[in-house]
Amino acid sequence: MNKSMHWKTEAFEPAKPPCTLLIPARLQPYLRKRYRKQGPLIAYMAFLLGKSAAYRAGGRLPEVDRVTRKYQAEKQSLQRWHVRVPGELWTELRCLAGACGLTMTHMFVILVLLDEEDQKVRTHDGAPTFLGKKVAFFQGVDLTKGITVRKVRFVATDRPAERFLRLIGPGNLVRQLRKIRALMDG
């Protein structure tokens, strides 16, 4: 006899949980430079997550076929960066990381590395950023086969909600997105 149970929960607290990102020491100068250009770290994280759909479409995001999540390599002199990230961004990062089979910090570092690579070759320079409108991640296991399955659905938009813009605060990303919105409306 097979039984099936389903349930759903909705979480919205804490709105900005305290988070710690482990950043390799060699990336800190680049991250500080981008911080000055993009604004607060959460605005930069939103920018990176906005580019993740293009990275995935281009085959640039890793796909780790492991049951457990892959951590960053050892001996990188990881530095702790403490930040309060809006719950939506944190969940979006968690979904993306889970879909790729990585830890959240490892996923953030990979996005920073891809951005650094883009800046060196001027790829996507000036292109609009697309933000997640709805992100869904599912991980399941077929116990009869012993296979872990991951599925993700990412719906992107160039028109983020005003609430989201207020959450990430002032900065270049907010101004860029408002310019895009004005151009599309006008």
Secondary structure, DSSP 4 states (H G I P E B T S, - for coil): -------------SSS-EEEEEEEGGGHHHHHHHHHHH-SHHHHHHHHHHHHHHHHHTT-S-----SSPBPPPSSS-EEEEEEE--HHHHHHHHHHHHHHTB-HHHHHHHHHHHHHHHHHHTTTTTPPP-EEEEEEEEEEEETTTTEEEEEEEEEEESS--HHHHHHH-SSHHHHHHHHHHHHHH-
